[in-house]
Amino acid sequence: MLRTSVLFVPIVSLLFIQVHAEEFRILSWNVESNWPGQPPVSDPVTIASEIRQMATDDATRFSILVLSEVEPKTVPVFRAAAAEGLGKPVDFVTSASGGFQDADSLMVVVDATRFELRDAIELHRYAGINGNFTNDDTASEPGALRARSPLAVKLVDRKTSKSFWLIATHLARGEEDLRTQQAHMLRKWAEDSSEPLIAAGDFNFDFDFRTEKGNAGFDAMITGNAWTWLRPDPLIDSNWSDDRRITDRRVDRYPDSILDFVFVANQAKEWNGKSNVVVRPGDFPDSDQTSDHRPLITSFNASPQ
């Protein structure tokens, strides 16, 4: 089920930043979860510290946080980190699908003084298009959803009382057909919607900088121009993947490619959105304490109209 809560953690002093009153920012990040029984790939305490730091930094301070690969047990840790960094009350919602082996949920955290979290749904299927499948063909958890359905959250801007939908995503990695269907479903949902839409997260679209092309899921997403990609400038590699054929971890299997995206649809295309990959010293290659993805920071300089 969807889980929500509000947390406020006061701090003595805040870092005040100069932004236009109508601006808001989304930080989206795959924090790389740990699978039960496997060697550590990230440390929740380290990830929380990085969230806290980005919440206080002028360049990355956000009012909306979108996380993927969240272990349910780390939800309160990441929620507290956002609240502490922002110095404000936060509200949050997490997904139920994607929790296979309790390791892979989606999470949206919002500054509750700026946005009201009005509604949340998981897009398992829309217009006859699958956004997920059950694993009835396996002995483990028969009937359970085996992938991550996009998590659509309706937010209301408290400054204007206007609303929009934010879709947190982590599309299928190992199942190309499902990933492509998920992209088709998101495109159809955007085509049928008249409301402002923002989709953010790890899409696994494998956009290659040299060829200027992505995989079939990317093509399915952008066909018909319902969605517009807020393309970072410059393009920066957003995921580190060790080459398992060699022992040198400083070699990336997929260099010069991007897996993490922000797309806008309908009136959100008019909000002057700009998205950039966040590069921090020593982030790549990642360690067993840090994520193998870089965050994206996306700014909009107009409130929902």
N, C-alpha and C positions, 0 to 999 in steps of 0.2 A: 504494500500500500504506500501511498505518498505520505511523507513525514514532514511536518512543519513545526516551527518553534520560533520564538523571539528571544534574543539575548542582548543584554546591554552590559558592556564592561567599561566603567569610567576610567579615564587616565588623567594624570595630573596636567600634562601639557600636550597640545595638539600642534601638528605642523599645518599651518594655515597656508593654503595655496590660492593663487589668484586665477580663477576661472570665470568665464561668463556664467551668469546665473542659470542660463538655459542649457548649458553644456552638461552632458553626462558621458561616462566612460564605462565600457565593458572590458573586463579582463577575462580572457578564456584560456584554459590551460588543462592539458592532460597531465595529471600528476603521477602517473604510472603506479598502479597498484601492485601489491604483493600477493601472489597466489599461495594458498595454504600448502605447506610442505615443501615449498621451493626456496632457494636462496634469496635473500633480500635484494630487491631492485630499487627500493627507495625507502626513506625514513620519514614517517609522518611528522615527527618533531622538526626535522629539517625543512620539510615542505611547509609546515605551519609557520616557521620562522621566515621563510621566503615570502609567503602570503602577507604576513604582518609587515615585512619591510616594504613590499610593493604598495601596500595600502597607505604607507606614509610618504612614499617618494613622489615628488612633483610629477615626474614623467609617467608614472604608472598608477597613480591614485585612482581608484575606481568607485563607482556606486553600485555596480552589478558585477558579480563574480560567477563565472560558469566553469565548473570543474568536471572532468571525466576521469574514469578509472578510480573512483572513490570507494574505499572499503567502508562499509557501514559503520564499523567501530571507530573510524577516523572522523566521522561527520562532526561530532562535538568539538574535536580538536581544530578542524578547519573553520568551523563557525566561530569559535572563540578567537582565532587568529584574525579573522576579518573584522570582528567587532573591536578587538583591541587596537588593530592598526588604524581603523577609521575613527575610533573613539565615539562610535554612534551605535544605537540599537540596530540590529539586523534581523531580518526574517529569512527563512530558507525553506527549500523543498528539495527532496531527493526522489529518485526513481525507484520503482520496485523491480522492473526488468533490468537486466544487466547485473543482477546480484548473484550470478552463477558462482558457486563456491564462495559466496559472500565477499566478493572482491572487486566489483566492476560497475558501480552505480554512477549515475549522473547527479550533479548537485548544482543548484542555483542559490546564491546568497545575494540579498539586496540590502542596501542602506534603507532602513525602514522609515527614516525621516524624509526621504525623497520619493520612494516608490511603495505602493501598496501591492502586495501579492494577492490578486483577486481570484485567480483560478489556476488549476494545473491539470493537464491530461497527458497520458502517454499515447503516442500514435502507433498502436500495434498494427492497424490496418485502416486504410482510407480509400474510398471509391473502388473497392475491390482489389486494391494493390497492397501487398504485404509489406509491413514495416518490421516484421519479426516472424519467427517460426517457433513451434514447440519442438522439444527434443523427445517426441514420442518414440523415435526409433532407437533410443538408447535406454539402457537399464537404469541410468542415473536420473533421478528426479523426473519421471515420465510426466509429460504434460507441461513442464516448466518452460517458460520462454528462454530460448538459448542465446539470444543476442540482446542488444541494447535498443529499445524503441526510443525514438526521439521524444524528448520531454518538452512539451509546450506549456509555457507559463504566461498567463495574462497579467500584465503589470499596468498599474495606473499611476501616472505622474502626479504627485500631490501638488505640484506647482500649477498645473493646468487642468487637472481632473480628466485629462485625455488618456486613452489606453492604447496599448499595442501588445503583440504577442512576441515573446522571445522563445526560440526553439533551441534547447541545448541538445547537442548531437555528439554521438560517437558511433559512426556507421561501421558496419561489419568489416573486419580486416581479412579474415581467412576465407570468407565466402563471397566471391565476386558477384554472383548472381543476386544474392540478398542485398549486398551494398547497392547495386544498380537499381533494384526494386525500391529500396529505401529512398534513393534519390528521385525516382519517378514519383513516389508517393508524396514527397515534399514539394515537388514541382506542381503536382495536381492540387495539393492543398493550397498553395499560393495562388494558382490560377483561379480557384473557386472562392478565394477570400477577398473581401474588400477592405480589410483592416491592415494597418501597418504591421510588417513582419520583419524580424531580425533572426537569423539562424547563425549560431556560433558553436564552434567546437572542432573536434577531430573528425574529419570527413573521410580520411584515408583515400583521397582522390589522386595521390601520386602525381601531382603536377610537376612536370620536368622543365627546368629553366631553359635548357638548350633547345628542346623541341617545341616548347610553348604548348604542350598538350598534357592532358590528364588522362585518367582511365575512363572506362565506360560510365562509371558513376558520375564523374565530372560532366561528361557530355549530357547525361540524362538530366542533371541539375540545371544546366544553363540553357538547354534547348527551349526556344520560344521566348526567352528573355523575361520570364516571370520573376526570376531571381537575378540580381546583379551582384557579382563578386566585388567586394571592397579589397581590391588587389593591393598588397603592400608595395611600397616604393621606397627603397629597392626591395626586390625579392630576396629573402634570406631563408636558408635551410632551417626548417622548424623541428626536425626530428633526427636524432642520432641512432643509427642502427649498426651495431658491431658486425664486422665481417667474420662469420663463424668459421671461415675456411683458413683463417690465419690467427695467430696469437696476439698480434699487435692491435690493441683496442683503440688505437688512434686512427683506424681506418673505418670510414663510414660506408656501409653497403649501398646506401642510396644518397649519394651527395647531390647537392644542388636540386633539391626537390622540396615540396611543401605538402604537408598533410592537413594542416590546420587552417581553417577558413572562417570568414564572416561574410554572409550574404544578406542582402536586403530586398524587400519586395513591397509593392504598392507605395503608400505615402512615405515609407521609411527611405525610399530612394531619394527623397528631397531633403533629407536631414543632414546632408553634407558629411556623411560618414567617412572617416579615414582610419585605416587599420595598419598596424605595424607589428612586426615580430620583435619581441623584447630580447635583446642580447645582453647577457651579464657576464662579467669576467669569470672564466673557468667553467662556464655552463656545459660546454661540449669539449671532449667526450664526457658523458655523465658518469657518475659513480654509483655505488650501491646505496648512496644516501640521497641522491638527487634524481629528478625526473629526466627521462630521455626525450622530452619535448620542451620546446621553448614556448612561453606564453605569447599571446597576442593581446595588444591593447588597442581598443577601437573607440574613437571619440566621435560624438555627434554634437554639432554646435547649434542645433535647433531642437526645442522640445517638441514632443508630439503635438500636432496641430489638429 
